[in-house]
Amino acid sequence: MDVDNTLLLPNCEHKTDIKTPFLIGVAGGTASGKSTVCKKIMEQLGQADMDQAQRQVVTIGQDSFYRELTTAEKAKAQKGLFNFDHPDAFNENLMYDTLQEVLKGRIVKVPCYDYRSNSLDHENKLTIYPADVVLFEGILVFYFPKIRDLFHMKLFVDTDSDTRLARRVPRDINERGRDLDAVLTQYMTFVKPAFEEFCSPTKKFADVIIPRGADNTVAIDLIVHHIGEILRPGGSTNNLNASSSIHTAINSTAGGMVREH
């Protein structure tokens, strides 16, 4: 699929002192707490309530890179018969090109995903300004090799499957307008098999595994502390050294709750 160049805008007016951002991939199964982990990191760093253009830490969701569905696929999706957890559901090239632009310190615009209509909302795009740390979260952010290789650090949020299902059911009913039967059918037909085939095996690529997701406050506190070191004036601009420092501190302090893989 061709890249939509309207999403890639040169950064001419934002920061003049641009350095390569520290790019962190955050993977894990559906409803594992990926977005909550990112949200807590943002909140603890005081970034959540800041103006978008002033943030030093930003989050991008992989859901913004679902590919456009054909008419036949949209009809399947309306019936809960399209597999959104399969790698083929994503626009790999657009993901890669967008992250490349992010790493160059440029402004990018990404569409929001409408879960009720199963489509991308190109009318209301999210502007991602250059930042010092970028979190990219999604179920398959480590699946595509050329995208996986872009990350300076890779986190895998590892949450029990029963817990993930218990979270997904009310979320999909209340937020995405689906009924219970449809949620359970989709989970058993697509979500669970896709997790086992595509998502779970990518855990081996993670630098740090976070058991229990956002409930693991020790892990989040340690990650926040070391991201704070990167953000501190005069902090490490060497991504490799910064990544190694975070790994070492987490593994020595968390006592196995978060481990290097």
C-alpha positions as CSV (number, residue, x, y, z in Angstrom):
1,M,0.0,0.0,0.0
2,D,1.3,3.4,-0.9
3,V,2.3,5.7,2.0
4,D,0.0,8.7,2.6
5,N,2.5,11.5,2.4
6,T,0.0,13.9,3.9
7,L,0.8,12.2,7.2
8,L,4.5,13.2,7.0
9,L,5.0,16.9,7.6
10,P,8.5,18.5,8.0
11,N,9.0,20.2,11.3
12,C,9.9,23.7,10.4
13,E,8.4,25.7,13.3
14,H,8.7,23.6,16.5
15,K,12.0,22.9,18.2
16,T,15.3,24.1,16.8
17,D,17.4,21.7,18.9
18,I,16.3,18.4,17.5
19,K,17.8,15.1,18.7
20,T,16.8,11.6,17.9
21,P,14.0,10.6,20.3
22,F,14.3,7.6,22.6
23,L,11.8,5.3,20.9
24,I,10.1,2.7,23.2
25,G,7.9,-0.1,21.9
26,V,5.2,-1.3,24.2
27,A,3.6,-4.6,23.2
28,G,1.2,-7.1,24.8
29,G,-2.1,-8.8,24.2
30,T,-5.5,-7.2,24.0
31,A,-6.5,-5.5,27.2
32,S,-3.2,-6.3,28.8
33,G,-2.8,-2.7,30.0
34,K,-0.5,-1.3,27.3
35,S,-2.2,2.0,27.0
36,T,-2.7,2.3,30.8
37,V,1.0,1.7,31.3
38,C,1.8,4.5,28.8
39,K,-0.8,6.7,30.4
40,K,0.7,6.2,33.9
41,I,4.2,6.9,32.6
42,M,2.9,10.1,31.0
43,E,1.1,11.1,34.2
44,Q,4.0,10.5,36.5
45,L,6.3,12.5,34.3
46,G,3.8,15.4,34.3
47,Q,3.2,15.2,30.6
48,A,-0.4,14.1,30.4
49,D,-2.0,17.5,30.9
50,M,0.5,19.5,28.9
51,D,-0.1,21.1,25.6
52,Q,0.6,18.6,22.8
53,A,3.3,20.8,21.2
54,Q,5.2,21.1,24.5
55,R,5.3,17.5,25.6
56,Q,8.7,15.8,26.0
57,V,7.0,12.4,26.0
58,V,4.3,11.3,23.6
59,T,2.3,8.1,22.9
60,I,1.3,6.8,19.5
61,G,-1.1,3.8,19.2
62,Q,-0.7,1.1,16.6
63,D,-4.4,1.2,16.0
64,S,-3.9,4.4,13.9
65,F,-2.2,2.2,11.3
66,Y,-5.0,-0.3,10.5
67,R,-5.2,-0.5,6.8
68,E,-8.3,0.7,4.9
69,L,-10.8,-2.2,4.5
70,T,-12.4,-3.2,1.2
71,T,-16.2,-3.1,0.9
72,A,-16.4,-6.8,1.5
73,E,-14.1,-6.6,4.5
74,K,-16.2,-3.8,6.0
75,A,-19.3,-6.0,5.7
76,K,-17.4,-8.8,7.5
77,A,-16.2,-6.4,10.2
78,Q,-19.8,-5.2,10.9
79,K,-20.6,-8.9,11.6
80,G,-17.6,-9.4,13.8
81,L,-16.0,-11.7,11.1
82,F,-12.9,-9.7,10.3
83,N,-9.6,-10.5,12.1
84,F,-8.2,-7.2,13.3
85,D,-5.6,-9.1,15.4
86,H,-3.8,-10.5,12.3
87,P,-0.7,-8.8,11.0
88,D,-2.3,-8.3,7.6
89,A,-4.8,-5.9,9.2
90,F,-2.1,-3.3,9.6
91,N,-0.4,-1.0,7.1
92,E,3.2,-2.0,7.9
93,N,4.8,0.4,5.4
94,L,3.0,3.4,6.8
95,M,3.9,2.4,10.3
96,Y,7.5,2.2,9.4
97,D,7.7,5.4,7.4
98,T,5.9,7.4,10.1
99,L,8.2,6.1,12.8
100,Q,11.2,7.0,10.6
101,E,9.8,10.6,10.4
102,V,9.4,10.6,14.1
103,L,13.0,9.6,14.6
104,K,14.0,12.4,12.3
105,G,12.3,14.9,14.7
106,R,9.5,15.8,12.3
107,I,5.9,16.5,13.0
108,V,3.6,13.7,11.9
109,K,-0.2,13.4,11.7
110,V,-2.0,10.1,12.3
111,P,-5.7,9.4,12.0
112,C,-7.8,8.3,14.9
113,Y,-9.4,4.9,14.8
114,D,-13.2,4.6,15.1
115,Y,-14.0,1.3,16.8
116,R,-17.7,1.6,16.2
117,S,-17.4,2.0,12.4
118,N,-14.2,-0.1,12.1
119,S,-12.6,2.7,10.1
120,L,-9.9,5.4,10.3
121,D,-11.0,8.9,10.9
122,H,-9.0,11.0,8.5
123,E,-10.9,14.2,9.3
124,N,-9.7,14.3,12.9
125,K,-6.0,13.5,12.9
126,L,-3.8,13.5,15.9
127,T,-0.7,15.7,15.5
128,I,2.5,14.2,17.0
129,Y,5.1,16.9,17.7
130,P,8.8,16.1,18.1
131,A,9.6,14.8,21.6
132,D,12.5,13.4,23.6
133,V,10.7,10.1,24.3
134,V,8.1,8.4,22.1
135,L,6.0,5.4,23.3
136,F,4.6,3.3,20.5
137,E,2.0,0.8,21.8
138,G,0.0,-2.0,20.2
139,I,-0.5,-5.7,20.0
140,L,1.9,-6.3,17.2
141,V,4.5,-3.6,17.5
142,F,7.3,-6.2,17.7
143,Y,5.9,-8.5,15.0
144,F,7.3,-6.7,11.9
145,P,11.2,-7.0,11.9
146,K,12.0,-3.6,10.2
147,I,9.7,-1.8,12.7
148,R,11.0,-3.8,15.7
149,D,14.6,-2.8,14.8
150,L,13.7,0.9,15.2
151,F,13.1,0.7,19.0
152,H,15.7,1.7,21.5
153,M,13.8,-0.2,24.1
154,K,11.1,-2.9,24.0
155,L,8.6,-3.5,26.8
156,F,6.1,-6.4,26.9
157,V,3.1,-6.0,29.1
158,D,2.4,-9.5,30.3
159,T,-1.1,-10.0,31.8
160,D,-3.0,-13.2,32.6
161,S,-5.4,-14.2,29.7
162,D,-8.4,-14.4,32.1
163,T,-7.8,-10.9,33.3
164,R,-7.4,-9.6,29.7
165,L,-10.8,-11.2,28.7
166,A,-12.5,-9.8,31.8
167,R,-11.3,-6.3,30.8
168,R,-12.1,-6.7,27.1
169,V,-15.7,-7.7,27.5
170,P,-17.0,-4.6,29.3
171,R,-14.7,-2.4,27.3
172,D,-16.1,-3.6,23.9
173,I,-19.7,-3.5,25.2
174,N,-19.6,-0.1,26.8
175,E,-17.1,1.8,24.6
176,R,-17.4,0.0,21.2
177,G,-21.1,-0.7,21.0
178,R,-20.9,-4.5,20.8
179,D,-23.1,-7.2,22.4
180,L,-21.8,-9.9,24.6
181,D,-22.2,-12.8,22.1
182,A,-20.3,-10.9,19.5
183,V,-17.5,-10.0,21.8
184,L,-17.0,-13.6,23.0
185,T,-17.3,-15.0,19.5
186,Q,-14.7,-12.6,18.1
187,Y,-12.4,-13.4,21.1
188,M,-12.6,-17.1,20.6
189,T,-12.5,-17.1,16.8
190,F,-9.8,-14.4,16.2
191,V,-8.4,-12.7,19.2
192,K,-7.2,-15.7,21.3
193,P,-5.7,-17.7,18.3
194,A,-4.0,-14.5,17.0
195,F,-2.5,-13.7,20.3
196,E,-1.1,-17.2,20.6
197,E,0.2,-17.2,17.0
198,F,1.4,-13.7,16.5
199,C,1.6,-11.6,19.7
200,S,2.8,-14.0,22.4
201,P,5.9,-15.2,20.4
202,T,7.1,-11.6,20.2
203,K,7.7,-11.6,23.9
204,K,11.1,-13.0,23.2
205,F,12.1,-9.8,21.6
206,A,11.3,-7.7,24.7
207,D,14.1,-6.1,26.7
208,V,11.9,-5.8,29.7
209,I,8.8,-7.8,30.6
210,I,6.2,-6.2,32.9
211,P,4.0,-8.8,34.6
212,R,0.5,-7.7,35.7
213,G,0.7,-4.6,33.5
214,A,-0.3,-1.3,35.1
215,D,-0.7,-2.9,38.5
216,N,3.0,-3.4,38.6
217,T,3.8,-0.1,40.2
218,V,7.4,-1.0,41.0
219,A,8.1,-1.5,37.3
220,I,6.4,1.7,36.2
221,D,8.1,3.7,38.9
222,L,11.5,2.4,37.8
223,I,10.8,3.1,34.1
224,V,9.5,6.6,34.9
225,H,12.6,7.3,37.0
226,H,15.0,6.4,34.2
227,I,13.0,8.1,31.5
228,G,13.2,11.2,33.8
229,E,17.0,10.8,33.7
230,I,16.9,11.0,29.8
231,L,14.7,14.1,30.0
232,R,16.8,15.8,32.6
233,P,19.0,18.6,31.2
234,G,22.3,17.1,30.3
235,G,20.8,13.6,30.5
236,S,22.0,10.8,28.4
237,T,21.6,11.4,24.7
238,N,23.1,8.0,23.9
239,N,20.1,5.8,23.3
240,L,22.1,2.6,23.7
241,N,23.6,3.6,27.1
242,A,20.2,4.9,28.3
243,S,18.5,1.6,27.4
244,S,21.2,-0.4,29.2
245,S,20.9,1.7,32.3
246,I,17.1,1.2,32.5
247,H,17.5,-2.6,32.0
248,T,20.2,-2.8,34.7
249,A,18.3,-0.8,37.3
250,I,14.9,-2.5,36.7
251,N,16.4,-6.0,36.9
252,S,18.5,-5.3,40.0
253,T,15.7,-3.5,41.9
254,A,12.5,-5.2,40.9
255,G,13.6,-8.6,42.1
256,G,12.3,-10.5,39.0
257,M,9.0,-8.8,38.8
258,V,10.3,-7.1,35.7
259,R,13.1,-9.0,33.9
260,E,15.4,-8.6,31.0
261,H,14.6,-11.3,28.4
